[in-house]
Amino acid sequence: MKFDAPATQNPIDQLKVVGKPLDRIDGRLKTTGRAPYAYERHDVAPNQAYGYVLGAEIAKGRVTVMDTAAAAKVPGVLAIVTTLDIPRLDKGEMNTAFLFGGSDIQHYHQAIAVVVAETFEQAREGAAAIKAEYERQPGRFDLAVEASNAPLVPADSGEGSGGGSGEDRFGDFEAAFAVAPVTLDATYTTPDETHAMMEPHATIAAWNGDRLTLWTSSQMIAWGKRDVAKTLGISPEKVRLDSPYIGGGFGGKLFLRADAVLAALGAKAAGRPVKLALPRPMIANNTTHRPATIQRIRIGAARDGRITAIAHESTSGDLPDGQPETAVSQTKLLYAGENRLTAMRLAVLDLPEGNSMRAPGEAAGMLAIEAAMDEMAEKLGIDPVEFRIVNDTQVDPEHPERPFSQRQLVECLRTGAERFGWNRRNASPGQRREGQWLVGLGMAAGFRNNLLMKSGARVRLHASGGVTVETDMTDIGTGSYTILAQTAAEMMGVSLEQVTVSLGDSDFPVSAGSGGQFGANNSTAGVYAACVKLREAVAHKLGFNSAEAEFVDGQVRSGNRSAPLGRAAETNDLVAEDSIEYGDLAKRYQQSTFAGHFVEVGVDAYTGETRIRRMLAVCAAGRILNPKSARSQVIGAMTMGVGAALMEELAVDKRLGFFVNHDLAGYEVPVHADIPHQEVIFLDETDPISSPMKAKGVGELGLCGVGAAVANAIYNATGIRVRDYPVRLDKLIDRLPPLA
């Protein structure tokens, strides 16, 4: 089905099921431990052995010797495959790092062997018994050192919103900035971050002749199937991926990783199914992470607050042939300004692969631009909310002929300010004290693009009147099962209990997958398209005019006639399959989501410890398909934003080239006690340009801007502006104002 933004209503607009705050239909399975994750699927293949991965002990160089004699003698060891046994494997289309094979080492903890044994403990012991020798080479591990020679990125890159060419210009930035009455020129840094999802990367692999099945934890099934085939050199038709339950991904499971490749190689070598999970340290160093950035922002404005010149330049690092963290993306679209410059530079680093992490681009970029907007508002003597409102735009600033399909940023900011009590904020920092606590309020805008992607589904009508949905869409904890069931129930006129949803199998139609905040809108639109075709087939089978038929309460009605829905499938299931496609909509309209983020913090006047006191997010993101699951997405993202602001940082050993704090003991993330109160408001918005669902997405919007709002609140509390994230107490304690 090609969608071209029809103005007429469709069955989804009934909102009998869609738009309701319904419980997650997979919730009971997960809370009772009955939802089988990849490593727990004991019944899918008999006689499973265990695999354990050995990672390289250097960050750059070559493996020269791998002595496996002692490992082979460990009781229970069935097979050993080392990187020297096979040539370097091909890379999947979405991988930057090579995953296995050959002697070259690109980064620390690169997989160099897999040991298969009867038990996990035996496999681990066998891996520890392998003696590897290396030829170490000098590596590049410090972004600050390499940034000075980093070249401009020449083309649109990455999964972030819009990517961007290496240097994009609109108007004459330098001339406008030089004459602007009020200017800001500041540099901000963000650190490397890891996904820290609860479920590790895990796979069970089984061969049946030359056919491979992987029960794995993957956000993007079609990408994974394609890249497994390419990496292992087999036909895609001989690969099947199955991933019905995923314990978190945040972008870390978008692409093929070493767990899947080495489980497959180990299973082939052992002649048995193999289950394998990456240990927590290897998730940080072997898989992907959010790269660190160095961002320079310059803003020039007239004294009335209108921006006349804005520039955002970002430098990040990655392995050779890698991609930048597209941190300038939102600045191309968020605020008006006649003269503009955005640029990205990419340094080559010999650290683990940098790639997509929740809201790639904007999450890091908005830590900088929204802090800069706060600084600029203070220079101008304008309230930070009003400064952003003055510079709102309803068109793409660099392509004025291209309007936003919906843009309610101003409404988000005004609603948030009113609900949060922003008018009680003291604009002079360091003035509000409650005992030993310095208290401050901060805010920031939120922005994330709405991406349109082809997405397919298959729907089956049974004689019982029940409906089954099949699609390779995944549920990474986001509620996909529920919103897809709601869509089918609304379209076919049945209750939610009459819909069964099957996900995550590469034998099903290809969906958009889970990532980039695009999953909900596109995958439900794909189910919508399949249901439109099924409705037509049902009407034809029952002798109704499909244009006039209504599907209500398990009945099909037209005029004075009605029939049970299941009658159309009395002899055999009635099956329909289709995909949603969008034509040139994304070119004609700029589609984005917006938010206003507000935070109150307390900073201990003695220690510099920051405590979140309350948070508010006001979101405009199209139709909210399920307010309950959407709220969960937003409060989770807000919590991750607190982590980015206050604690999350992968510490780089700049001598040896690895992330030191590569476990959940050393890599700090927020816990329940850190977040006492969160409120989420969804503006009433439907976007008829986005899809037949008129929805967008919120999972990443809830993160974008939050960290800057926290940093701005800390400044309001203390008068201390920290431009290097995270804003830890060691960056505050020596600069805190004296207590009276």
N, C-alpha and C positions, 0 to 999 in steps of 0.2 A: 504494500500500500504506500503510495506516495502522499505525504502530507504537505499541504501548501496553505496552511493557516486558514481553514474555512471559518467563516463568521457564524455559521449556524450552530445550533446546539447539537449535542450528540448524547447517547445514552448515559455517558459518564456524568453528565450534568444533573442527573436525577439526585445524586448524592445520598442514596439510600444506604450504601455500604462504604463507598469511597468518601474520604474526608472525615470518617468517624474515628474516635480514639479507641480503637479496638486492641485487645490484648494480643501479644505476639502468639501466633499459632504454634511456633516452635519453642515458646518460652518454657512450658512445662517439661519438655524433653531435656532442655539444657539445664534447668534448675534441679532436676532429679538425676542428672548424670546419664540419661538414656539416649542422648544425641551422640552418636559415635563419630569422633574426630579421626583424622587420618591414621594416626598411630594406634588407635584403639580398635580398628576394624579387623578383629581376629577371625571373623567368619568368611571374609571375602576370598581368601586363598588358603588352602590347607598347608600345614607343615612349614610355617613361616620361620625363617632364620632371622638373625639380627645383624645389622650392619653398623659399623662405627667408623667415622671419618677422621683421618689424621690431617691436620693442617700444617702448613709450612711454618718454620720457626724464623724465617727471615722475610723481609718485606720486598727485597729486590735482589735478583741474581739468578742462580741456577741450582737445581738439585744435581749433584754429581754421582751420588751413590745411594741406593736404598737396599739395605741388607734386611731381608725378611726371614732369614733362617730361624732366628729365635721366635719370631711371631708364629711361624708355621708349626712350631712344636707346642704352642699353648693348647691345652686340652680344649676340645670343642671347636677349634678354628676349622672352617670349611674351605675358605678361599680368601686370597689376598690379591687385590688389583692395585698396582702402583702407577703413578703418573709416568714412570719410565717404561712401562709395559706397552703403552700405546702412543701414537703420535698425538699432537695437540688436536683436540676435537674442535669442530667448527663452532662458531658462536650462533646462538639464536638471533633473530632480527632485533630483539629488544634488549640484548645483553651488551654491556660494555666490556666486562671482564671475561676472559676465557675461564671456563669452569673446571677443565681437567685435561690431562694429557700433555706429554712433552716435558722438557726439563726446565723451561723458563718459569720464573716466579715473578708475578706482577705485583702481588701485595701479600701482606702478612695473613696467615691462616688460609691462604689458598689451598684447596684440597689437593693432597699429594698421594693419598692412598685410602682405600676402603677395605676393612677387614670384616669378613662374614663368619659368624660363629653360631653355635646352638643357643647361646644365651647372650644377653646384653653385656654382662660382666666379662664373659670370655672374649667377646669382640673388642671391648675396651682394653682389656689386658693385652690382647694381640696387637692392637694399634700402638700401645705404649712400648711394645717390645721391638718395633721397627726402628732400625738405626739409619737415620738419614744424614748425609753429609752435603754441605752446600758450598757454593762459591758466591760469597756475598759481594754485591756491587753497590756503589753509592746511590742513594735514593733522594727524592725530593719530597719532603714531608711537611714543610712549613709554608702555608699559604701566604703569610705576610712577606716572606722572602721571595717567593716566586711571582707574586702579584705584579711587581714592577715590570716584568718582561712578558706578562700575559697578553696574548694578542686578542683583538676583537673577534667575537664569534661571527662568522660570515653569513649565517642563514638562520631561518626560523628553526628553533630547537626545543626539544623537551615537551613534557606533557602539561606544563603550566599554561595559564590562560594566555593564548595568543603568541607565546614565545617571543619572537622579535628578531629583526636583523641585528647585526653587530652594533650599528649606530644608526638610529632613526632620528631624523630632524624634521621639525615643522616650524616654519618661521625662522627667525634669527635669534637663537637663545642668547649667545654671548653679548650681542648688542643690547638686547632688552635687559639682561641681568646687570650690565654695566651701568645703566641709567636708572634702575629701579630705586625708589626712595628707601625701601626697607628690604634687606637681603639676609639670607641664611646660607652658610656654606659649612656643612657638617658631615662627618664620617661616622658610620655606625658599623659594628661587626656583629655577626651571629655565628655561633659555633657549629661544629658537626653534631648531629643528633641521630639517635637510633630509634627504631619503631617501638621496641619494648612491648610487642604484642604478647598476650598470655600463651597462646599456642605456638610452639616452635615450628620451624620449617620441618615438615615430616612427610614421608612417603612410604607406601608399601608397593613394591614392584613385583610383577609376575609375568613370565613369558609363557606363551602357548605356541610352540613352534617359533615362527618369526613374528608373532604378534605380541605386542607389549601392552599391558594394562597397568596404569598407575593410579592408586588410590592416594590422593595427595591433598595438600592444603594450598589451593591456588585461587587467586581472585579472578583471573582471566583464563577461562578454560580453552578457548580457541587459540589464543596466543600460546598457551602452554603446549597444546598438542602440536602446533606448527613448529615450535622451537625445539621440542623433544625430538621430533622427526629429523629436523635439520642438524641438530647437534650429534645425534647418534647415527645419522646417515641412513635412515630407513624411510619408507613411504609413510606419509601422514595417515593413509588409510589403515595402516597397521598399528596405529597408536590410539589408545583410549585413555582419557583422563576422567576420573570420577571424584568429585569434591563437594558432597552435599552439606557438610558443616565445617565452618572455618572459625577458629578461635582468635579472630583479629588479624588484620593485615596492615592497614594504614599505608598501603603502597609497597610494603616490603615483600608481598607475595603476588605482585603484578606480573613478574617475569620469572622465567625458568631459573632455578637455582641448583646448587650442588646436591641437595638431598635427593632430588628426582633423578638426576643423571647417575649418581653413584649407587643409588638403590637399584637402578636398571642394570648397571654394569656388574654390581655384586650378585644380583639374581642370575644373570647370564653365566657368570663364572662358577657359582655354586650349584647351578641347576635346581634352585629352589626359590620360592618367593622370599623376598627380603624386606624387612621393615627397618626404617632408618629415620632418626631424628637428629637434627643438628644441635649440639650442646649450646647453651646460652652464649658463651664467649664467641662461638663461630657465627652467631646471628649478627653480632656487631661487626666482626672483622671479615667474615667470609661472604656475607650477603651485601645488601645495599644499605645506604644511610643518606640522611639529608646533609648535603655538603655545607661547609662553612662559607660565609660570604664577607666581603668588605664592600660597603656601599657608601658612595658619596652622593649627597643630595644637596642641590642648590635651588633655592626658591627666591624669586624677586616679586615684590608686590607693591601696588600703589598703597597710599596711606589709608584708603577706604577698605583695604583687605583683599582687593581683587588681584589674583595672581597674574602677573604679566610674563613671567619666565619661570620655567620649572625644568630641572634636569635631574635624572636618576641614573647613576652609573654603578654597575655591580660587577665584582670579580669573584669568581668561585673556582674550584679546582676539581679535576677528575683524572682518571687514567687516560692514556692516549686513546683518541677516537671517542672520548666521552662527550657529555653534554653539560651545559651550564645549569646552575640553579637560576631559573628565569625570574629573578627577583624584581625586575623592572616592569613586569607585565601589567600590574594593576595601575601603575603610574601613567601608562599610556591612555587610560580610560577613566580614571576615577575623578579627576578634577579638571575644570576648564583652565585655559591659559593659552594665549596666542602664540607663544614662542616656547618650543619644547625640544628636549634632547633626552633620549634614552640610549643606553649602551651597555653591552655585556662583554666581559672578557673572561677567558677560560685559561687557567694555568694547568699545566700537566703536573700531577702529583702521583706519587707511588703509594697512595693510600687505598684502602678498599673502595669499591665502586660507589660513586655518588649517583643517586637516581631518585625517582619519585618517592616522596614521603608526604603524607596527608597535606593537601593543598600545596603541591610543589610550586615554587615561585612566590605566590602571594603570602604564604605563611611567613617566610623569611623577609620578603620585600616589605610587607606591611609593618613589621617590627621597626623598620627604619622610616618609611615615609610617614606613618602616623605619629611617630615621635617627632619627626621634623615639623609636621603640621602643628603640633602642640607648641614647639619652640617658636615657630613663626607667629602663631597667634599671640603669644606673650610679647614678642617684640612689637607687634602692631597694637597691643593693648586691646585686643578683641577677644571675646569669649571663644573658646575652642569650638564649641558647637556652631556658633554663628559664623565663624571663619570658614568652616566646611560648607555651610549652607550658602554663603555668598559665592562660593566657587563651584556650585553644582552645575551640571550640564545635562541636557536631555539628548544630546547627540554625541557620537564618537568625536572627541576633540580634533583628531587628525583626519577624520573623514566626515565632515559636517553633514553630508548628504545621507548619512547612515544613522538613523535614529535608534535609540534604545527601544526594545519592544515594550518593556516596562522598567521604570526606574523610580523607586520610592525611597531613595536615600534620605531626602529631606524629612519625609514622614517618619522614617526610622529614628532619625536624630531627635526630632521634636517630641515624638512619643516617648522615647527613652529618657530625655531630659525631664519631662514632666513626671513620669512614673518613678524615676530614681531620686527626685528631689534635687536636681542639679542646681536650682536657684539658691540653695542653701550653701553651696560651695564657696569658700573664701578663695578668691583669685590669687591672693598673696600667699606664697608657699610657707609652710612651717608655722602656721598660726593656730591650728587646731590641736589641742592637747587633751588627752584623757588619761590622767595619771602618768604612767611612764610611756604611754603610746602617743606617737605623732600620727595624726589621722589625716588622710587625703583622699580626694576623689579624682578619678581620671576617666577619660573616654577616648574612643577611637571609632572611626568608620570601619565597616566590614565590607569586603568585596570579594566575589569569586564568580568566574564566568559560568555560563550554562552551555555545555557542550552537547551538540547533537550528533548521535551515532546510530547507524543502522542497527536494528535489534529485532530478532525473530523469536517466534514461539509456535508451539503446536498445542491445540486444545482438542480434547476428546469429550464427546457427549455420550453418556451411558444410558441404558434403558431405564435405570433407576431415577434418571433426571439429574444425576451427579455429573460433575465436570472435572476433568483432569487437565492440568496445565503442565507442559513439558518444555523446558528451555535450559540452555547451559548457563543461565544466569546463576550467580553465586550469592550466598548470604554470609557476610563477614561479621555478623552481629548487628546488621543494620535494619533488619526487618523485611527483607526481600520476600520471604515466604508469605508474609501477611499482606503486603500491598499488592502482590501479584494475585493472591486469592481474592482480595477485595475487588480488583479490576474485573476478574472473570465473573465474580458473583454479580457485580453491577451490570455487566454487559448481558449476561445470560438470564438475569432475573431469578437467581436462586440465592439461598442463604450461604453465609460463609462456611458453614459446616458441610455443605454439599460440594465444596471445592477441595480437590487434592492437588497439591503443588509438588512437582518433582524437579529438582535443580541440580546443577553442577556436573552433568554428564555430557561428555563430548559427543555422544550419539544423538543428543537433542539438538534442535535448531540453535544456531549461533546468536547469542544476545550481545548487548553492549558490554556485559560484565560489570564488575564492581571496581570502581575507581574514578577519580577525577570529579566526584560529585555528579557524574552522569548516569549512574546505574538506575536510580529509581524512576526518573522521568522516561528514559529511553526503553527500559525493559517493560514497564507497564504499558507504554505505547505499543510495543511489539505484541503484547498479549491482547491489547485492544484490537490491533489489526487482525490477528488470528480469530478473535471473537466476531468481528464484523463478517468475516468469511463464513464462520460457523453459523451465524444467525441467518445468512443468506441460504445456506444449505438446509437448515432446519425449516425455514419458511417454504422453500421449494418442496421439501419432502412432505410437508403437511398441507401443501396446496394454498399457501398464503402469498400475498404480495409482500415481498421482503421490505419494501419501502414503507409499508403501512403497519407491519407487524410489531406488536409490543410484547416484550418478554417480562412478565411480572409474576412473582410468587410461584415459580415453577410452571407457569402456564404461558402459552403463546396465544395472543389475542389479535384479532383483526375484525373491526366492525362488531357484529353480533356473534361471531364465531370464536371459539377458543378450543384449545387442545393441550393436554399435558406435554411439557417439553420432552420428556423421555420417550414419547411415542415415536419421535423421529429416529430413534435409535433402537427400535424394538428388535430388529433382526441382527444388526451389527452396530458397533460403535460408529458414530458419525465423527469424522476427523477433519480438521481444517488446520492449515499451516500458512503463516504469512509473516512478513517483516515490515517494519516501519522504515521509510526512507524520507528524506527531507528536501531534496532538490537544493536550491540555492538560498534557502531561508537564512542561513548563517551569514551569507554575504550581504543580503538586503537589510538585515536588522542586527544590531548588537544586542546579544542576549546575556544578561548578567544578573546576579543576585546581590542583595545589599543588606547591611545590618548597621545598627548602632550598638556599640559595646560600652557599658558603664561599669566601673569597678570602684569599690571603697576598700582601702587598705589601712592597716595600722602598722607602724614601724616602731620597734622598741628603741627608745631614745638612748638606752645604754648599750645594747648589743648590735643594733642594726638589723635584727631579725624582722622580716616582713610577714605579716599575716593577712590573708584575704578575709574580709569581713562580709562582703556581699557583692553579687555580680548580677547584671541584667544584660540580656541580649534581645534586641528587637529586630526581627528578620522579615524581609520581603523577598520571598522565594517562590512565587507562583502559588498554585494550589497546593496545600499541604495534604498529602494523600492519607496520612494517619498521624494526627497531632501527637499521639502518645509516643510512637516510635520516633517521630521527628524531634520531639523534645529531648528524648534520650540521646539522639545524635548530637544535638546542639550542646547539651550540658557536658557530654563527653568531650566534645571539641573545646569548649570553654576551659575544661580542666586541663586539657593538653596545652592550651594557651598559657595557663598559669605555669605549667612546667617549663615552657620555652622562656617565659619571662624571668623565672626565679631560680631554676635549678638544673635544667637539662643541659648537659654538655659532655660530649665524648672527649676526654682528655687525650691529646695526641702525644705519644713519645716521639719527640722530634729528632732523636738520635737513631732509633731503631725502627720507627715507622709503623706503630700500631696503636690502637685505641686501648688505653690502659684499663679504664673502668668498664670492662666489657661484660658485666653481669648486673643483676638487679640489686646487688648489695652496694656496688660502687656507682652505678648510674641512677641518679635519683629522679623519681617521678612523683607527682602529687598523689596523696592518699586521701581517704574520706575526711580525715580530721583537718586537712588543709583547706577544705572547701565547705564552709558552713551553710551558705545560702546562695542559691542560684534561681533566677527567674527567667523565663523565656516567653516572649510575646511574638506571635506570628501575625503580621498585618494581613488583612483580608485582601488577597490578590489572586487573580487568575490571569494567566498569560496565554492568550489564544495563539500566539506566534510560536510557543515553545513545543507543543505537541498536541495531539487530541486530548491528552490528560490535563493540559493547561498548567502543568507543574514545572518545577525546575529541580532544585536540590538544596539541601541544607547541611549535609554532613561535614563539609569543609568550610562553608561560610561561617559556621559557629566558631571556627578557630581563627580565621583571618581578622587581625586587628586586636585580638584579645591581649596578646603580650604587650603591645604598645599601650593599651589602656592601663595595664598594670604599672608599667614603667612611668606613665604620665601621672598616675595616682601617687606613686612613690615620690615623684618630684613635688607634687602639690603638698604632700605630707612633710617633706624634709628640706626642700629647696636644693636637692642634689640631683643633677641630671647625669645619668649613666648611659652612655652610648654603646657600651660593649656588653652584650647579653651573654649569660644571664645576669640579672641584677642581684648578686649575692651580697650577704652582709659584709664580706671583706671589702667590697667596693663602696660601702656606706660608712662603716664604723668610724673611720678617722675623720670624716667630714660632717658628722652629725652636729646640729646646732646645740650649744650648751643648754642644759636645763636651768630654769630659773631658780 
